């Protein structure tokens, strides 16, 4: 998994509107990238809505936001439209970006072991250096976790 001090990996993905989003678009900006397992599921919805509800505070702190999951563009569009998120969601169906950040890992739920996205938030400074990794994301307070120093 990417760690503090690592450089923002070069990536390109498709957002909910079918537009290409490139990591270079964020040069010179503070960036929050949050990975979530699946669009429109209860915990992911709580997290994404918390970030949306507190977007102005995050923006005031200078952050750009980007959500990424392995969902299709259609699913991301549906999720984005349903909740009117003020930030882009990337559909990473082939897991290129997910793998670069190291969030595709073995998970255990109800005694079953499987591979999936580990809910993680990465914060990058204006130089594209990772300043924080939030591995224990609390969906209900995701924005407060980002704004903590």
Order of alpha helices (4+ residues) and beta strands (2+ residues): beta-beta-beta-alpha-alpha-beta-alpha-beta-alpha-beta-beta-beta-beta-alpha
